[in-house]
């Protein structure tokens, strides 16, 4: 019986590079798509209350309390 050997670290690195390349292509295409208010509402519904706000300082509670308009901050 022949013994099969492989360089496990090299195989893993090759797999990671392949996945990264595919992911980057998918993300690039996805980021070019427009999103709508329903996606923002869905994301907000999944956030817990009392979480630290994003870099702009606007919390989920603020957005929910005062509503969203077409001028909603980009950090939400």
C-alpha positions in Angstrom: 0.0 0.0 0.0 1.4 3.4 -1.0 1.7 6.0 1.7 0.1 9.3 0.8 1.7 12.4 2.2 0.8 16.0 2.0 2.0 19.3 3.3 -1.0 20.1 5.5 0.0 23.7 6.0 0.5 24.3 2.3 -2.8 22.7 1.5 -4.6 24.8 4.1 -2.9 28.0 2.8 -3.9 27.1 -0.8 -7.5 26.6 0.4 -7.6 29.9 2.3 -6.2 31.8 -0.8 -8.9 30.2 -3.0 -11.7 31.1 -0.5 -10.3 34.7 -0.1 -10.3 35.2 -3.9 -13.9 34.0 -4.2 -15.0 36.0 -1.2 -13.4 39.2 -2.5 -15.1 38.9 -5.8 -18.4 38.2 -4.2 -18.0 41.1 -1.8 -17.0 43.5 -4.5 -20.1 42.8 -6.5 -22.3 42.8 -3.4 -21.0 46.2 -2.3 -21.8 47.8 -5.6 -25.5 46.9 -5.2 -28.0 49.4 -3.8 -29.7 48.6 -0.5 -33.2 49.6 0.6 -34.8 50.7 3.8 -36.1 47.2 4.5 -32.5 45.9 4.8 -31.7 48.6 7.3 -34.9 47.9 9.3 -34.0 44.2 9.3 -30.5 44.9 10.6 -31.8 47.1 13.3 -34.3 44.5 14.4 -31.4 42.1 14.9 -29.4 44.5 17.1 -29.8 44.3 20.9 -30.8 47.4 22.8 -28.1 49.3 24.8 -25.3 48.5 22.4 -22.4 50.9 21.8 -23.2 53.3 18.9 -21.1 53.3 15.7 -18.3 55.7 14.9 -20.9 58.5 14.3 -22.3 58.2 17.8 -25.9 57.4 16.6 -27.4 54.5 18.5 -30.0 52.0 17.4 -32.5 53.5 19.9 -32.0 56.9 18.4 -32.7 55.7 14.8 -35.8 53.7 16.0 -37.1 56.6 18.1 -36.8 59.3 15.5 -37.3 57.2 12.4 -35.2 57.0 9.2 -35.2 59.2 6.3 -33.2 59.3 3.0 -30.5 61.3 4.9 -29.8 58.5 7.5 -26.2 58.5 8.6 -23.9 56.1 6.8 -22.8 54.4 10.0 -26.2 52.9 10.8 
